[in-house]
Structures are given as structure tokens and as C-alpha cells.
Amino acid sequence: MASRTKYVLDANVLIEAKRRYYRFGLCPGFWDCLSWHYKQGTVRSIDRVKKELDIGKDELTRWAKKSAPAGFFAATTDKATAGTYGDMVTWAHAQPHFLPAALTEFAI
């Protein structure tokens, strides 16, 4: 069986979806689809994104707390995740087109 591509969603993907084309009242199927893809093992997010969403105190915050599947927001404190995150930070710092302020924000 071929391995599936896996995607980790950043906060902006979820925030823009909520603000624009996939608002909860307009397109609830998008949010159901995220849950379905999570169950298929192809999409998820991380606890740092959930923390950012918690700031909004809106419909997206409620979705993240009550409707997103358990485990959708993976902990970034385990050893494997921390190692991968370190690799991503190293990669980002090697890219000349990222501004220093963006690199700092990404790293925290």
C-alpha cells in the first residue's frame, strides 16, 4: 500500500477558512471533511495552533475545543515532534527569503 501524504495545518489555514469560503454557517461540510481526513490519517494540526485559535474567542475557538476530533491538535512536547520541529526551524533559517522577524515568530 502506498503511503499517503500527510498535512499539518497551520492557524492561518483554519482562520482563513472560517473568515472566507468555509464559514461554519455557509459550508459546515468543510469542517466535517477535516474530521474525516484526520480519521484517515492525512491531516491534523498541533497544540500551538490550538493555542493561537483560543485567542479568538469565536466560532473557530469553539470548534477547536468542542468539535475537532480528539487528537486533531497533536502535542509538540514529545521527543519525535520536537526533533521534527527543530528540523523545520533549521530548514527555515537556511531560506534567504524569510525575514528575521518571521523566523523568530516561527521558532517560538
N, C-alpha and C positions, 0 to 999 in steps of 0.2 A: 504494500500500500504506500502510495506516495505521501510524503509529509506535506502538511498544509502550511501555508504562510500564516503566521500569527501577527496580529497587530496590537500595539499598545496605544490606546487613545490618550491624547493629552487633553488638558482642560479646554483648550480652545475649540477642539472638535465638538465637544459636548455643549459648550456655551453658544457657539455659532449655530449649531443645530437648533437649540432652544430658541434663539433670537430670530432666526430666519425661516428656513424652509421646513423645518420639522418641529414646529411648536407643538406642545402637548395637545392642545385642543384641535389643531389642524391635521396633524399626522401622528396619531398615537402608535401606528404600526411601526414607525421608525424605532421607537423605544422598545417595543416588543421584539423587534428584529435584533437589537443589540443583545437582549437577553438570550435569544435563540442562538446567536453566533457565539456568545460566551459559553453556552452549554455545549456547543460544537468544538470548543477549544480554540477558536480562531480570533477572538477579540477579548480584550479586558483593559483595565486601567490600573492605576496604582494609588496607594493611600495618599500620596502628596497631592494628587489631582483632587481626590475627595476633600481634602483639607481646603483646597482652593475653592471648591464648589460650596463648601459650608459657609463661606463668607457672604455669598449672595442672599441667603435667607429668602429664597424664592421657590418656584415650582421645580427647578432643577435641583436645588438643595434637598427638597422633599423626595424627589425621585432617587437621588443618591443614597438617602438614608433609609427609605422605606420600600422602594420598588426595584432598585437594582438587585440583581441576584447576589446572594451571599457569596463572597469570594471575588466578585467582579473587580473590586479595588484591592489588588494584591499588596501585601505588606512589603515595604522596601527595607526592612530591618534584617531579613535573613541573609546569610552569607553569600549565597549564589546571586541574589538580586543586587546586593551591594557591590559585588565584583563586576557584574554586568554594567551597573550604573557607572562605576569607575571607568570602565572601558569606553562608555559613551562620552563621558566628560573628557577623557583623553583625546578621543576622536574629534570632538567639537573644538577643542583647543588647537588642533592641527589644521583647522579650516581657516583660511585667511579672510573669508568674507563675514565672519561673525564679529560683531563689535564686542569690546571688552565688557561693557556693562551687561550685554545679553549673556555672555559666558558666565559671568558672576551670578546672575539671576538663575541661570540653568543649573549651576553647581550646588545651589543651596536648597 
